[in-house]
Every structure is written in C-alpha cells, then in structure tokens.
Amino acid sequence: MAFYKCLSEKDKGMAIKHSVYLIVKIANRRFLKSSP
C-alpha cells in the first residue's frame, strides 16, 4: 500500500473510483454470463 501513500488526495479518489468501476464492470460481466 506504499503506492497509495505517495498519491495526493485527488489521485487517491481517482484510483478508488477506477478500481470500483473495474470491479463493477467485471461483476456485471459475470452476472450477465450466469443469467439465463
């Protein structure tokens, strides 16, 4: 987590938003695949 320490607050927010976006995208893809 040392990577996060050198980021500014704004960059931290962007990184969190980006990872949440990726997780949602992957989850949606899995959900669509598993739905009949």
mmCIF file of the N, C-alpha and C atoms, coordinates in Angstrom:
data_MODEL
# 
_entry.id   MODEL 
# 
loop_
_atom_site.group_PDB 
_atom_site.id 
_atom_site.type_symbol 
_atom_site.label_atom_id 
_atom_site.label_alt_id 
_atom_site.label_comp_id 
_atom_site.label_asym_id 
_atom_site.label_entity_id 
_atom_site.label_seq_id 
_atom_site.pdbx_PDB_ins_code 
_atom_site.Cartn_x 
_atom_site.Cartn_y 
_atom_site.Cartn_z 
_atom_site.occupancy 
_atom_site.B_iso_or_equiv 
_atom_site.pdbx_formal_charge 
_atom_site.auth_seq_id 
_atom_site.auth_comp_id 
_atom_site.auth_asym_id 
_atom_site.auth_atom_id 
_atom_site.pdbx_PDB_model_num 
ATOM 1   N N  . MET A 1 1  ? 0.829   -1.219  0.000   1.00 0.00 ? 1  MET A N  1 
ATOM 2   C CA . MET A 1 1  ? 0.000   0.000   0.000   1.00 0.00 ? 1  MET A CA 1 
ATOM 3   C C  . MET A 1 1  ? 0.863   1.268   0.000   1.00 0.00 ? 1  MET A C  1 
ATOM 4   N N  . ALA A 1 2  ? 2.166   1.100   -0.126  1.00 0.00 ? 2  ALA A N  1 
ATOM 5   C CA . ALA A 1 2  ? 3.055   2.268   -0.157  1.00 0.00 ? 2  ALA A CA 1 
ATOM 6   C C  . ALA A 1 2  ? 2.729   3.145   -1.360  1.00 0.00 ? 2  ALA A C  1 
ATOM 7   N N  . PHE A 1 3  ? 2.221   2.505   -2.394  1.00 0.00 ? 3  PHE A N  1 
ATOM 8   C CA . PHE A 1 3  ? 1.856   3.212   -3.624  1.00 0.00 ? 3  PHE A CA 1 
ATOM 9   C C  . PHE A 1 3  ? 0.826   4.305   -3.336  1.00 0.00 ? 3  PHE A C  1 
ATOM 10  N N  . TYR A 1 4  ? -0.137  4.010   -2.488  1.00 0.00 ? 4  TYR A N  1 
ATOM 11  C CA . TYR A 1 4  ? -1.188  4.979   -2.177  1.00 0.00 ? 4  TYR A CA 1 
ATOM 12  C C  . TYR A 1 4  ? -0.666  6.152   -1.372  1.00 0.00 ? 4  TYR A C  1 
ATOM 13  N N  . LYS A 1 5  ? 0.368   5.921   -0.554  1.00 0.00 ? 5  LYS A N  1 
ATOM 14  C CA . LYS A 1 5  ? 0.888   6.986   0.311   1.00 0.00 ? 5  LYS A CA 1 
ATOM 15  C C  . LYS A 1 5  ? 1.466   8.135   -0.496  1.00 0.00 ? 5  LYS A C  1 
ATOM 16  N N  . CYS A 1 6  ? 2.056   7.827   -1.664  1.00 0.00 ? 6  CYS A N  1 
ATOM 17  C CA . CYS A 1 6  ? 2.683   8.901   -2.442  1.00 0.00 ? 6  CYS A CA 1 
ATOM 18  C C  . CYS A 1 6  ? 1.689   9.599   -3.369  1.00 0.00 ? 6  CYS A C  1 
ATOM 19  N N  . LEU A 1 7  ? 0.454   9.183   -3.347  1.00 0.00 ? 7  LEU A N  1 
ATOM 20  C CA . LEU A 1 7  ? -0.567  9.851   -4.164  1.00 0.00 ? 7  LEU A CA 1 
ATOM 21  C C  . LEU A 1 7  ? -1.189  11.013  -3.394  1.00 0.00 ? 7  LEU A C  1 
ATOM 22  N N  . SER A 1 8  ? -1.586  12.033  -4.120  1.00 0.00 ? 8  SER A N  1 
ATOM 23  C CA . SER A 1 8  ? -2.302  13.131  -3.481  1.00 0.00 ? 8  SER A CA 1 
ATOM 24  C C  . SER A 1 8  ? -3.733  12.689  -3.208  1.00 0.00 ? 8  SER A C  1 
ATOM 25  N N  . GLU A 1 9  ? -4.474  13.475  -2.442  1.00 0.00 ? 9  GLU A N  1 
ATOM 26  C CA . GLU A 1 9  ? -5.856  13.108  -2.105  1.00 0.00 ? 9  GLU A CA 1 
ATOM 27  C C  . GLU A 1 9  ? -6.707  12.961  -3.366  1.00 0.00 ? 9  GLU A C  1 
ATOM 28  N N  . LYS A 1 10 ? -6.494  13.851  -4.329  1.00 0.00 ? 10 LYS A N  1 
ATOM 29  C CA . LYS A 1 10 ? -7.280  13.795  -5.562  1.00 0.00 ? 10 LYS A CA 1 
ATOM 30  C C  . LYS A 1 10 ? -6.984  12.511  -6.321  1.00 0.00 ? 10 LYS A C  1 
ATOM 31  N N  . ASP A 1 11 ? -5.704  12.160  -6.405  1.00 0.00 ? 11 ASP A N  1 
ATOM 32  C CA . ASP A 1 11 ? -5.318  10.936  -7.119  1.00 0.00 ? 11 ASP A CA 1 
ATOM 33  C C  . ASP A 1 11 ? -5.848  9.705   -6.403  1.00 0.00 ? 11 ASP A C  1 
ATOM 34  N N  . LYS A 1 12 ? -5.876  9.756   -5.072  1.00 0.00 ? 12 LYS A N  1 
ATOM 35  C CA . LYS A 1 12 ? -6.438  8.636   -4.302  1.00 0.00 ? 12 LYS A CA 1 
ATOM 36  C C  . LYS A 1 12 ? -7.900  8.428   -4.683  1.00 0.00 ? 12 LYS A C  1 
ATOM 37  N N  . GLY A 1 13 ? -8.641  9.517   -4.746  1.00 0.00 ? 13 GLY A N  1 
ATOM 38  C CA . GLY A 1 13 ? -10.052 9.444   -5.116  1.00 0.00 ? 13 GLY A CA 1 
ATOM 39  C C  . GLY A 1 13 ? -10.228 8.855   -6.505  1.00 0.00 ? 13 GLY A C  1 
ATOM 40  N N  . MET A 1 14 ? -9.376  9.274   -7.437  1.00 0.00 ? 14 MET A N  1 
ATOM 41  C CA . MET A 1 14 ? -9.450  8.755   -8.798  1.00 0.00 ? 14 MET A CA 1 
ATOM 42  C C  . MET A 1 14 ? -9.134  7.267   -8.835  1.00 0.00 ? 14 MET A C  1 
ATOM 43  N N  . ALA A 1 15 ? -8.123  6.855   -8.092  1.00 0.00 ? 15 ALA A N  1 
ATOM 44  C CA . ALA A 1 15 ? -7.720  5.446   -8.067  1.00 0.00 ? 15 ALA A CA 1 
ATOM 45  C C  . ALA A 1 15 ? -8.838  4.579   -7.492  1.00 0.00 ? 15 ALA A C  1 
ATOM 46  N N  . ILE A 1 16 ? -9.470  5.070   -6.424  1.00 0.00 ? 16 ILE A N  1 
ATOM 47  C CA . ILE A 1 16 ? -10.570 4.321   -5.799  1.00 0.00 ? 16 ILE A CA 1 
ATOM 48  C C  . ILE A 1 16 ? -11.745 4.217   -6.765  1.00 0.00 ? 16 ILE A C  1 
ATOM 49  N N  . LYS A 1 17 ? -12.080 5.336   -7.402  1.00 0.00 ? 17 LYS A N  1 
ATOM 50  C CA . LYS A 1 17 ? -13.195 5.321   -8.362  1.00 0.00 ? 17 LYS A CA 1 
ATOM 51  C C  . LYS A 1 17 ? -12.898 4.353   -9.492  1.00 0.00 ? 17 LYS A C  1 
ATOM 52  N N  . HIS A 1 18 ? -11.645 4.349   -9.952  1.00 0.00 ? 18 HIS A N  1 
ATOM 53  C CA . HIS A 1 18 ? -11.274 3.487   -11.069 1.00 0.00 ? 18 HIS A CA 1 
ATOM 54  C C  . HIS A 1 18 ? -11.379 2.014   -10.686 1.00 0.00 ? 18 HIS A C  1 
ATOM 55  N N  . SER A 1 19 ? -10.890 1.669   -9.488  1.00 0.00 ? 19 SER A N  1 
ATOM 56  C CA . SER A 1 19 ? -10.955 0.264   -9.082  1.00 0.00 ? 19 SER A CA 1 
ATOM 57  C C  . SER A 1 19 ? -12.393 -0.172  -8.840  1.00 0.00 ? 19 SER A C  1 
ATOM 58  N N  . VAL A 1 20 ? -13.218 0.722   -8.284  1.00 0.00 ? 20 VAL A N  1 
ATOM 59  C CA . VAL A 1 20 ? -14.637 0.391   -8.089  1.00 0.00 ? 20 VAL A CA 1 
ATOM 60  C C  . VAL A 1 20 ? -15.296 0.171   -9.454  1.00 0.00 ? 20 VAL A C  1 
ATOM 61  N N  . TYR A 1 21 ? -14.967 1.023   -10.406 1.00 0.00 ? 21 TYR A N  1 
ATOM 62  C CA . TYR A 1 21 ? -15.517 0.893   -11.755 1.00 0.00 ? 21 TYR A CA 1 
ATOM 63  C C  . TYR A 1 21 ? -15.140 -0.450  -12.382 1.00 0.00 ? 21 TYR A C  1 
ATOM 64  N N  . LEU A 1 22 ? -13.864 -0.840  -12.211 1.00 0.00 ? 22 LEU A N  1 
ATOM 65  C CA . LEU A 1 22 ? -13.414 -2.127  -12.766 1.00 0.00 ? 22 LEU A CA 1 
ATOM 66  C C  . LEU A 1 22 ? -14.137 -3.293  -12.116 1.00 0.00 ? 22 LEU A C  1 
ATOM 67  N N  . ILE A 1 23 ? -14.295 -3.233  -10.787 1.00 0.00 ? 23 ILE A N  1 
ATOM 68  C CA . ILE A 1 23 ? -14.972 -4.312  -10.055 1.00 0.00 ? 23 ILE A CA 1 
ATOM 69  C C  . ILE A 1 23 ? -16.422 -4.432  -10.534 1.00 0.00 ? 23 ILE A C  1 
ATOM 70  N N  . VAL A 1 24 ? -17.088 -3.300  -10.673 1.00 0.00 ? 24 VAL A N  1 
ATOM 71  C CA . VAL A 1 24 ? -18.487 -3.309  -11.130 1.00 0.00 ? 24 VAL A CA 1 
ATOM 72  C C  . VAL A 1 24 ? -18.579 -3.877  -12.546 1.00 0.00 ? 24 VAL A C  1 
ATOM 73  N N  . LYS A 1 25 ? -17.627 -3.476  -13.397 1.00 0.00 ? 25 LYS A N  1 
ATOM 74  C CA . LYS A 1 25 ? -17.635 -3.959  -14.778 1.00 0.00 ? 25 LYS A CA 1 
ATOM 75  C C  . LYS A 1 25 ? -17.475 -5.476  -14.830 1.00 0.00 ? 25 LYS A C  1 
ATOM 76  N N  . ILE A 1 26 ? -16.519 -5.991  -14.058 1.00 0.00 ? 26 ILE A N  1 
ATOM 77  C CA . ILE A 1 26 ? -16.279 -7.436  -14.016 1.00 0.00 ? 26 ILE A CA 1 
ATOM 78  C C  . ILE A 1 26 ? -17.496 -8.156  -13.425 1.00 0.00 ? 26 ILE A C  1 
ATOM 79  N N  . ALA A 1 27 ? -18.050 -7.599  -12.355 1.00 0.00 ? 27 ALA A N  1 
ATOM 80  C CA . ALA A 1 27 ? -19.219 -8.215  -11.708 1.00 0.00 ? 27 ALA A CA 1 
ATOM 81  C C  . ALA A 1 27 ? -20.392 -8.258  -12.688 1.00 0.00 ? 27 ALA A C  1 
ATOM 82  N N  . ASN A 1 28 ? -20.597 -7.178  -13.419 1.00 0.00 ? 28 ASN A N  1 
ATOM 83  C CA . ASN A 1 28 ? -21.689 -7.137  -14.395 1.00 0.00 ? 28 ASN A CA 1 
ATOM 84  C C  . ASN A 1 28 ? -21.497 -8.190  -15.476 1.00 0.00 ? 28 ASN A C  1 
ATOM 85  N N  . ARG A 1 29 ? -20.258 -8.350  -15.923 1.00 0.00 ? 29 ARG A N  1 
ATOM 86  C CA . ARG A 1 29 ? -19.985 -9.325  -16.971 1.00 0.00 ? 29 ARG A CA 1 
ATOM 87  C C  . ARG A 1 29 ? -20.287 -10.736 -16.465 1.00 0.00 ? 29 ARG A C  1 
ATOM 88  N N  . ARG A 1 30 ? -19.860 -11.030 -15.229 1.00 0.00 ? 30 ARG A N  1 
ATOM 89  C CA . ARG A 1 30 ? -20.112 -12.355 -14.636 1.00 0.00 ? 30 ARG A CA 1 
ATOM 90  C C  . ARG A 1 30 ? -21.612 -12.569 -14.473 1.00 0.00 ? 30 ARG A C  1 
ATOM 91  N N  . PHE A 1 31 ? -22.301 -11.528 -14.012 1.00 0.00 ? 31 PHE A N  1 
ATOM 92  C CA . PHE A 1 31 ? -23.736 -11.633 -13.769 1.00 0.00 ? 31 PHE A CA 1 
ATOM 93  C C  . PHE A 1 31 ? -24.484 -11.887 -15.076 1.00 0.00 ? 31 PHE A C  1 
ATOM 94  N N  . LEU A 1 32 ? -24.086 -11.178 -16.123 1.00 0.00 ? 32 LEU A N  1 
ATOM 95  C CA . LEU A 1 32 ? -24.743 -11.360 -17.419 1.00 0.00 ? 32 LEU A CA 1 
ATOM 96  C C  . LEU A 1 32 ? -24.480 -12.754 -17.964 1.00 0.00 ? 32 LEU A C  1 
ATOM 97  N N  . LYS A 1 33 ? -23.256 -13.249 -17.758 1.00 0.00 ? 33 LYS A N  1 
ATOM 98  C CA . LYS A 1 33 ? -22.922 -14.593 -18.239 1.00 0.00 ? 33 LYS A CA 1 
ATOM 99  C C  . LYS A 1 33 ? -23.740 -15.654 -17.518 1.00 0.00 ? 33 LYS A C  1 
ATOM 100 N N  . SER A 1 34 ? -23.915 -15.492 -16.215 1.00 0.00 ? 34 SER A N  1 
ATOM 101 C CA . SER A 1 34 ? -24.601 -16.525 -15.425 1.00 0.00 ? 34 SER A CA 1 
ATOM 102 C C  . SER A 1 34 ? -26.117 -16.447 -15.556 1.00 0.00 ? 34 SER A C  1 
ATOM 103 N N  . SER A 1 35 ? -26.636 -15.320 -16.039 1.00 0.00 ? 35 SER A N  1 
ATOM 104 C CA . SER A 1 35 ? -28.090 -15.217 -16.192 1.00 0.00 ? 35 SER A CA 1 
ATOM 105 C C  . SER A 1 35 ? -28.534 -16.019 -17.413 1.00 0.00 ? 35 SER A C  1 
ATOM 106 N N  . PRO A 1 36 ? -29.712 -16.628 -17.354 1.00 0.00 ? 36 PRO A N  1 
ATOM 107 C CA . PRO A 1 36 ? -30.188 -17.480 -18.465 1.00 0.00 ? 36 PRO A CA 1 
ATOM 108 C C  . PRO A 1 36 ? -30.486 -16.673 -19.737 1.00 0.00 ? 36 PRO A C  1 
# 
